[in-house]
């Protein structure tokens, strides 16, 4: 499999820095959404020896899920910090997982290089959604399979991202990554290359308190960690008040029970 240009595109470099800010701690975020990650991996249904790519691998949780089947997995991400963590966390896996720097809008692989593609809350954050979708089709061989997990356009994630946006100083993305949670939008992006099916899911995550989820996010979730480390102290206090108030609605007797709606897209390459 020939390697191509590994460069991260200019419009993704700031995101690479922000998402990579948490390094190995991002794996704790993956742990909290691990039921959704497993859902996508099980729907991909990889087989021993198949070549699979995980696009936007982060710390490699979904790559490891797929490698359990005996597939030969390559994980790609725009963050060197996350890839370093993925390599460390995946050192025990057989067959070994290869991790590469690569951009979802310009994947460093030949046409038809893979029998399967997985992306769990990864490719949805590419700026040019049409180009990223085209790349998924390009690197998947005819008859190959696709499994994506993407956040729903409404509900917990949309409301939480809105809080982050209110406290951020940068411009919003040109198109919402949550559009990938709408089947009709995904059909427009991928329907020419893949026969598609859709399945809804709910991620269930549990925390002891609002303080616990604040600590978890400001340690492991790059965008919130970035705000907590760069905003003036008074604005961090305002951010925390908003985040805590938002999470109080998920209070249960044992602590917090957070439910996040998502979409799994299952595809077969034409």
C-alpha positions in Angstrom: 0.0 0.0 0.0 1.7 3.1 -1.2 2.0 6.1 1.1 0.9 9.5 -0.1 1.1 13.1 1.3 0.9 13.0 5.1 0.4 16.8 5.5 -2.5 18.1 7.5 -4.3 20.7 5.5 -3.9 24.3 6.6 -7.6 24.7 7.6 -7.3 21.7 10.0 -4.1 22.7 11.7 -5.8 24.7 14.5 -8.1 21.8 15.1 -5.2 19.4 15.3 -3.7 21.5 18.1 -6.9 21.8 20.0 -7.9 18.2 19.8 -4.4 17.0 20.5 -4.2 19.2 23.6 -5.4 16.4 25.9 -3.1 13.7 24.5 -3.5 10.4 26.2 -6.3 11.8 28.4 -8.6 11.9 25.4 -8.8 8.1 25.9 -11.0 8.8 28.9 -13.5 10.6 26.6 -13.5 7.5 24.4 -14.2 5.4 27.5 -17.3 7.5 28.2 -18.7 6.9 24.7 -17.4 3.3 24.4 -20.8 1.8 23.8 -21.3 3.9 20.7 -17.7 3.1 19.5 -18.5 -0.7 19.9 -21.8 -0.3 18.1 -20.0 1.0 15.0 -17.3 -1.6 15.1 -19.8 -4.4 15.4 -21.8 -3.1 12.4 -18.6 -2.9 10.4 -18.2 -6.7 11.1 -14.6 -6.9 10.0 -13.0 -10.3 9.2 -9.5 -11.6 9.9 -7.0 -10.3 7.5 -9.1 -7.6 6.0 -7.5 -4.2 5.6 -9.5 -1.6 7.6 -8.8 2.1 8.1 -10.0 4.1 11.1 -10.4 7.8 10.0 -10.0 10.3 12.9 -8.8 7.5 15.2 -8.0 9.7 18.2 -6.3 7.5 20.8 -7.2 4.4 18.7 -10.2 3.1 20.6 -12.1 2.1 17.5 -9.0 0.8 15.8 -8.5 -1.5 18.7 -12.1 -2.6 18.6 -11.8 -3.6 15.0 -8.4 -5.2 15.5 -10.1 -7.7 17.9 -11.4 -9.4 14.8 -8.0 -10.1 13.4 -8.3 -7.4 10.8 -5.2 -5.4 9.7 -6.0 -1.9 10.9 -4.5 1.5 10.1 -5.5 4.5 12.2 -5.3 8.0 10.7 -5.5 11.3 12.6 -4.5 15.0 12.2 -3.0 15.1 15.7 0.5 13.8 16.4 -0.2 14.0 20.1 -3.3 11.7 19.8 -1.4 9.3 17.5 1.5 9.1 20.0 -1.1 8.1 22.7 -2.7 5.6 20.3 0.6 3.9 19.7 1.3 3.6 23.4 -2.2 2.3 24.2 -2.2 -0.2 21.3 1.2 -1.7 22.0 -0.3 -5.0 23.1 -2.6 -5.5 20.1 -2.2 -8.4 17.6 -2.0 -8.0 14.7 -0.3 -4.6 15.3 -2.1 -1.4 14.4 -0.3 1.1 12.2 -1.0 4.8 13.0 -0.3 7.5 10.5 -0.7 11.2 10.3 -3.3 12.0 7.7 -6.1 14.4 6.8 -9.6 13.1 6.2 -9.8 15.4 3.1 -6.6 13.9 1.6 -6.1 10.4 2.9 -2.6 9.1 2.3 -3.6 5.9 0.6 -4.1 4.5 -2.8 -7.6 4.1 -4.4 -9.4 1.0 -3.1 -6.7 0.3 -0.5 -9.2 -1.0 2.1 -11.9 -3.6 2.5 -13.5 -1.5 5.2 -13.6 2.0 6.8 -14.7 3.0 10.2 -14.9 6.5 11.6 -16.4 7.2 15.1 -17.0 10.9 15.7 -14.0 11.6 13.5 -14.6 12.4 9.8 -17.7 14.4 10.8 -15.3 17.2 12.0 -13.6 17.7 8.6 -14.2 21.2 7.2 -15.0 20.2 3.6 -17.6 17.5 4.1 -18.0 16.8 0.4 -14.3 16.2 0.0 -14.0 14.1 3.1 -16.9 11.9 1.9 -15.3 11.6 -1.5 -12.1 10.3 0.1 -14.0 7.6 2.0 -15.3 6.4 -1.3 -12.0 6.6 -3.0 -10.0 4.5 -0.6 -12.7 1.8 -0.2 -12.7 -1.0 -2.7 -15.8 -2.1 -4.6 -17.9 -4.3 -2.3 -16.1 -2.9 0.8 -17.9 -1.8 3.9 -18.3 1.5 5.9 -19.4 2.2 9.4 -19.7 5.7 10.8 -20.8 6.9 14.2 -21.9 10.6 14.2 -23.6 12.8 16.7 -27.3 13.6 16.2 -28.2 17.2 15.1 -30.3 17.7 18.2 -30.0 16.8 21.9 -27.1 16.7 24.3 -24.2 17.1 22.0 -25.7 20.0 20.0 -26.6 21.8 23.3 -23.2 21.2 24.8 -21.4 22.4 21.6 -23.6 25.5 21.7 -22.2 26.3 25.2 -18.6 25.9 24.0 -19.4 28.1 21.0 -20.8 30.9 23.2 -17.6 31.1 25.1 -15.2 30.7 22.1 -13.6 33.6 20.3 -13.1 31.9 16.9 -15.6 31.8 14.1 -18.0 28.9 13.8 -17.2 26.1 11.3 -18.5 26.8 7.7 -20.8 23.7 8.0 -22.0 22.0 11.2 -20.3 18.6 11.9 -23.7 17.6 13.3 -25.1 17.5 9.8 -23.5 14.0 9.6 -26.1 12.9 12.1 -28.9 13.5 9.6 -29.5 10.5 7.2 -30.7 12.7 4.4 -27.5 14.7 4.5 -25.3 11.6 4.7 -27.2 10.2 1.6 -26.2 13.4 -0.3 -22.6 13.0 0.8 -22.1 9.2 0.4 -25.1 7.9 -1.5 -23.5 7.8 -5.0 -20.6 5.7 -3.7 -22.3 3.5 -1.1 -25.5 1.7 -0.5 -26.5 3.0 2.9 -28.5 1.9 5.9 -28.9 3.8 9.2 -29.4 2.9 12.8 -30.0 5.2 15.7 -28.3 4.8 19.0 -28.0 6.3 22.5 -24.7 6.6 24.3 -25.1 6.2 28.1 -22.5 7.7 30.3 -22.3 8.0 34.1 -20.6 10.5 36.3 -20.5 11.1 40.0 -21.3 14.8 39.9 -21.1 17.9 37.9 -17.7 18.5 39.3 -16.6 15.1 38.0 -17.8 15.7 34.5 -16.2 19.2 34.5 -12.9 17.6 35.5 -13.2 14.9 32.9 -13.9 17.3 30.1 -11.3 19.9 31.0 -8.7 17.1 31.2 -9.6 14.9 28.2 -11.8 16.9 25.8 -9.6 19.1 23.7 -12.1 22.0 22.9 -13.1 22.5 26.5 -9.6 22.0 27.8 -8.4 24.7 25.3 -11.0 27.2 26.6 -10.2 26.4 30.3 -6.5 27.0 29.6 -6.7 30.1 27.5 -9.7 32.2 28.7 -9.2 34.7 31.5 -10.1 33.3 34.9 -13.4 35.2 35.2 -14.5 33.8 31.9 -13.5 30.3 32.9 -15.7 30.7 35.9 -18.6 31.8 33.7 -18.0 28.8 31.4 -18.0 26.4 34.3 -21.2 27.8 35.7 -22.9 27.2 32.3 -21.5 23.7 31.9 -22.5 22.8 35.5 -26.0 24.2 35.0 -26.4 22.3 31.8 -25.4 19.0 33.4 -27.7 19.3 36.4 -30.6 18.3 34.2 -29.0 14.9 34.0 -28.9 14.4 37.7 -30.1 11.0 39.1 -29.9 9.6 42.6 -26.5 8.0 41.9 -25.0 11.1 40.3 -25.3 12.0 36.6 -26.7 9.9 33.7 -25.9 11.5 30.4 -27.6 10.3 27.3 -26.2 11.3 23.9 -28.1 10.5 20.7 -26.0 9.3 17.7 -26.4 7.8 14.2 -24.6 4.8 12.8 -24.3 4.8 9.0 -23.6 1.3 7.5 -22.5 1.3 3.9 -21.5 -1.1 1.1 -19.3 0.3 -1.7 -20.9 0.1 -5.1 
